[in-house]
Amino acid sequence: MPATIVTPTIIQGPAYIMHGGVVIYVEQDITVEEQVETWNPKSTFGLLGERLKSRSVKITATPVGMITAALLSYFYEAFLAPQTYVGVSIIPTSNFALTICSLTENKTYGYVRAGLSEVPDLFCGPTKTAFGKASWTAIGAAATAPTSATFLKAAIGTITADTSFSGSKVESDIYQGVLGGLAAPLNSLGSLDGFGFKFGYKTKNIVASDIGIADIILDSDGFQLSVAFAPSNLTEAQVDTWLNYQGTSAVLPGQAFGGSATGAGNLVLTGVTYGWVFTANAVGPKSAKRVYQIGEDRFPNGAIELTNQLTVTAGVPNPLFSYTAGT
């Protein structure tokens, strides 16, 4: 008998994500990648074949850019309250399941236990939406053996209708920056192409050999905040003065950029139209990039980088980031 042609079953999006009590609509794709760690025993006849060490699932997407207090508190909770989240599990104590909701199929594809493993960068400007790429990592259910039928993935279900999407919340605003209590022009900073917040966020797997990955914690190593922008209203001489390369206020080896004479305050960005306020706490200028070319501004996009200094009050780390809701 000749073989028969296998006709394809086409499965496609769109879809959205539910996790941690919030709904995350995405710009376009949600990618799901299995991360399998193996080991391979040796013999005099060669390698015997790979054996499983651990298995996890990485879910990656770019949020659509709806600016809401719920999303900001969800994405940046560790930066809003580092004393609560640094060094502890990234998996919520409740609402820890991650669900991908396929709208065309009216089906849910759920992972029983997941945490936010890559925080999206935040863009404040009129030429792009707010959020960069985010990632989640799903591992096996706590106190459950891999032999369970729902150790990693939940049973396929149907979608409960969600009505939270709002195009009007996908805001792209003009922002004015103010750095601490410094005098002009640092009390009214403009940018050629917006301000970019970059969140340093690193996780560490807690491995248990009998089940694979038992938990994932937020590592203090690499936990920081920086801001990059191209100034629209600073001269080169003003940038030189601001960065304190030299002179009586020079930043010396061993000193923190966020503790310098021109880095003693918070960078506060306020939206001109919608009024959202985003604050990077205790930041100072670190470096600047310059271009000497016809048709190019002296300071290209992201030319100036500001980095934070961790501060504490009564032995408790202060927030690195804060926001005030707009409209």
N, C-alpha and C positions, 0 to 999 in steps of 0.2 A: 504494500500500500504506500502510495506517495504521501509525503508529509503535507499537512494542510497549512494554509497561511494563517498566522496568528494575527488577528486584528487588534489594534491598540485600544486601550481604555485611557482616554485623555482626562487627566486631573489637573485643574488649574485654580488660581486665585480668583478674586482678591480675598484677603483675610485680615483679621486684626488679632491682637494679643490681649489676654486678661492675666494680670498677675498682681499680687499684693493689694488687692482691693481696687485697682484702677484698670481702665481700659486704654490701651495704647493703639491708636490708629497709625498706620505707617504710610510713608511716601509711595512705596511701590512693592518691594519684595520682602518676604520673610524667608530667610534661609535657615535650614536645619542641617547640622553637620554632626555626625557621630564622631566622637573622639575616643579612640580605642588605644590603650597602652598595653603593650605585650612584652613578653620575654621569650627567649628561645634557648632551650637546653642544648648543650653541646655533647657530641660524642666523637669517637675516633672516626666514625663514618660520615661525619658532617652534622649540621644542625638538625635536630629532631622535628622541628616544626613549632611555629609560634603558639604560645599559650596566653590566655587572657590574664591581664594584671588588673585593669580597671576600664570601665566604660562610662562615659558621660555624653551628654548631648549639648551642643552649643547652638543657641537660637540667636540670630542676628537680624536687625532691622533698623531703619532710620525712621524715628517717629515723625508724624506728619507735620508737626510744628505748632499744634494747638497749645497756647500758653494758658495754663490753668494752675491755680494754687495746688490742686491735688497732684498734678504731674510734677511740678517743681519740687514739692515735698517728697514725692516718691523717688525721683531720680537723684536728688542731692541731699537726702536725709543725713548721710554720714558727714557732709560738709556743714550742715546746719547744726549738728550736735555730735561732734567727734567723740566726746567722752562716752556716748551711748553705743556707738557702732564700731569704732576701730578696735580690732582684736576679737571681735565676736562674729558669729555666723552671718553670712550675707543672705541666708534663707530666712524669710520672715517666720516668726513663731506662729502666726496665723495667716491665712490666705497664701500659703506657700505653693500651691499648685499653679502651674502655668498652662494656659489653655490657648491654643491657636484655633480661632473660629473661622472656618471656611464659608464665606457667604454664598458662593455659587452652589456648594453642595449642601448647605444647611447642616454642616457637621462640625463637631468639635474634636480636636486632637489634643489630648491633654497629657502633660508630664506631671507626675504626682508631687514632685519636690524640686523647686528651682530657686535660684537667686540671681540678682543683677550682678553680672561679673565685669561689665564694661559700661561706665557712665558716659552718657553722650556729652560732647562739648556743647557749649551754649553760645550762640551767636546773637549779638545785639546790633542790628543794623537794618537798613531798608532793602538790601539786595538779596537776602536769603532768609529762609525761615529759621526758627530758633534752634533746633536740635540737630546734632550730628548723630553718628552711628551708635547704637546701643547693643549690648549682648547680654544674654542670660545663659546660665549653665544649669542643666537639669541632672540630678543624680538620683540614686535609688532612695526609696522611702525609708525614713528612720525606723530603727528597730524592726526591720523587715528583711527576710532572707531573699536573695535573688530568685529563689525558686517560686516565689509568689507570682501569680498571674498579673498583678498590678504593682510590681516592684518599681518599674521605671515609667511605664506609660499607663494612663487610665483607659478605660473602655471608651470607645467612640460614642459620642452622644449627639444631641441636636442643640442648636443655638437658641438661647433665650434672647429675644430682641433687645438691642441696645440703641438708645436714641441720643447718646452723648456727643456724637460728632457735630461740630459746628465750624463751618468755613470761616465765620467771622472771628473765631478765636485763633486762626492761623495768621498772626500779626507780624508785620515787618515794619518796624518803626525806626525813626531817627533818634539817636541817643546823644545826650550831652553828658560829659564826664567831669567830675569834680574830685580832686585828690586831696583828701584831708582838709586842713585849714590853710593850705598854701595860697600864696598870692597869685595874681594874674601872671601868665596865662594858664596856670595849672588849676585854676578854679573854674575854668570853662573850656574843657577839652573837646575838640571835634575830631572825627576820624574820616579818612578818605574812603574807607570801605568797612565800616563797622568795627565793633570790639568783639574779640573772641576769647571766651573763658575756656581754659583747658584744665580738666580735673585729673590730677594724678590719683590713680585708683588701682591697687594691685591686690590680688587675692592669692590665697595659699590653700592647696588641697590637704585635707587631713585624711590620710590613707589608712585603711584597715584591710589587711590582706585577705580576709575571708569574704569581704563583700565588695571591695574596690575603694571607692571614695566615700567616706562616712560623713564628711561635712566640708564646707568651704568657708574660710574666715577672711575678713578684710585685714590685710597686712598693713602694719604701720609704715613699712618701708615703701617709699614712693608716694605716700599720701600727702598731697599738696595741691595748691591752686596757683595758676599763672594766668595772665591776661596779655594778649598781643593786639596791637593796632598800629595803624599808620596815621600820625597826627596831621590834621589838616590846617592847623593854625599855630604851629611852632616853627621858629627859625632853627637853623642848624646850631647857632650859638646858644639858643635857649635849651635845645636838647643836650648839648654838651654840659651846660650848667646843671641841668636836671640830673644827669647820670653821675655827676660827681667823680669824674675821672681823676681830677687833680685839684690842688688848692687846700685850704684849711679844712674844708668839709669833705675831703676825699674819702671814699669807702676803701678801707684798708684790708689787706688779707686777714681773714679770720672774722671779719665783721659781716653782719647780715644785711642784705639789700633792703629788707623790710624794716630795718632799724636805723637806716641812714637819715640824715637831716631832711632829705626830700622824700623819704619813704616812711614817714612816721604816722601815716593815716590810712584811711580806707578810700578805695576808688569806688565812687558812687555813680552809677549810670542811670539816668532818668529818661524815659521815653517821652518824646515831645507830644505825640498824638494820643497814645493810650495810657501813659502815666505809670507803666510798670517800672519799678526801681530794683536794680540788681547791684549788689555790693560785694566787692572782693576786699576782705578785711586785712589790714596791716600789710600792704604791699609796697614794694619799692622797685624802681627801675633797675633792670639787670643789664640789658644790652640794647644796641641799636644797629640796624643795617642801613646802609646808604647806597644810593645809585647815582652816579654822575653821568647823565645821558640826556640827549635832546628828546623831548616828548615824554619823559618819565619824571614823576615827582621824585624828589630827593629821598623820600622815605617810602618804600614800596609797602604793599599790604603786609601787615603783621611785623613791621620793621622794629617796633619797640616792644620789648618784653618786660613785663613786671612780674615779680614773683613774691610769694607770701612769706611772712615770718610767723611761726606758730606762737601765739601768746596764750597766757594762762591767767586765770583769776582764782585765787584761793586754792591753787593746785589743780584746777579743772581747766582743760583746754577750751579756749573760746572758739566760736564758730569761725570757719574760714570763709563762709559765704552766707548771704542773707538776701531776702527779697521782700518787697512790699507790693501787694497786688494792685494792678491798675484796672482798666475797664475791659 
